[in-house]
Amino acid sequence: MALPVLSSSGMKFRRVLAHFPQELSLAFAYGSGVFRQAGASAGHGETNMLDFVFAVDDSVTWHMMNLLKNRSHYSFLKVFGPKQISSIQSYGAGIYYNTLVPCNGRMIKYGVISTDTLIDDLLHWKTLYVAGRLQKPVKILTQNENSKLQAALVSNLKSAVTAAFLMLPESFSEEDLYMQIAGLSYSGDFRMVIGEDRLKVQNIVKPNVPHFQKLYSNILQDCPQVVYKHHLGRLEASIDKSPEGQFTQLMALPRTLQQKITSLVDPPGKNRDVEEILLQVAHDPDCGFVVHQG
């Protein structure tokens, strides 16, 4: 199942892709240059930097070809060649960015990530860096037939819904759900405390509810705890907050988040297994808070 392709012309974004080697398993544009944010003027998105992520099966070969086509995009690291660039790419969130690149009359930045690293982040939230971006509406520009990647993209959305359900009260609005999902990747981001607009999540969600609906509607329609009222354009949810219900949801969370929750709850030296600790968390009245802290 491929991610839904969001409407509106992607021609200006696809024209950017023409400047790069075409061996891409996934390419998407994201951010305020693509989707309007509340508080931004009508023409603001036309001047914002355009942000892209390119997933590639073979980082060394892709950087080698890109250095031949676009050597000026790279910093001094270009003198070390594609192997060294790919080695540096593997640090941190596993993504290498070229930024402040003039292209087709706009400034762009683009990150390159290996397909395997992306799949790992989507399935396990190893860093939640690219997975977090893909929990919000993005403009998918190209996506190959890699079934493992397609399954991981959907798994990431399902995990986002599960985590949001754990942190939300028993009943909530559709906008509440999207606010919780959009805030997941910002929960551990120090920029949301220092220097960046704390209203950023709200500014992302409010003007883009139809895009969130398109992204999550299939998953929500398949969720027994949610009644999706198409004719009213809203969902009604009643989440099972019993320990049994919360335990089922905790066990469905990505591995890294389970490990983070475990390390918060389990004192050093006890070494209880993850299932035992998550069962304890499921009985905790502050279960949602513990998930948020994780």
Secondary structure by P-SEA (a helix, b strand, c coil): cccccccccaaaaaaaacccccccccccccccccccccccccccccccbbbbbbbbccaaaaaaaaaacccccccccccccaaaaaaaaacccccccccccccccccbbbbbbcaaaaaaaaacccccaaaaaaaccccccccccaaaaaaaaaaaaaaaaaaaaaaccccccaaaaaaaaaacccccccccccccccaaaaaaccccaaaaaaacaaaaaacccccccccccbbbbbccccaaaaaaaaaaccaaaaaaaaaacccccccccaaaaaaaaaaccaaaaaaaac
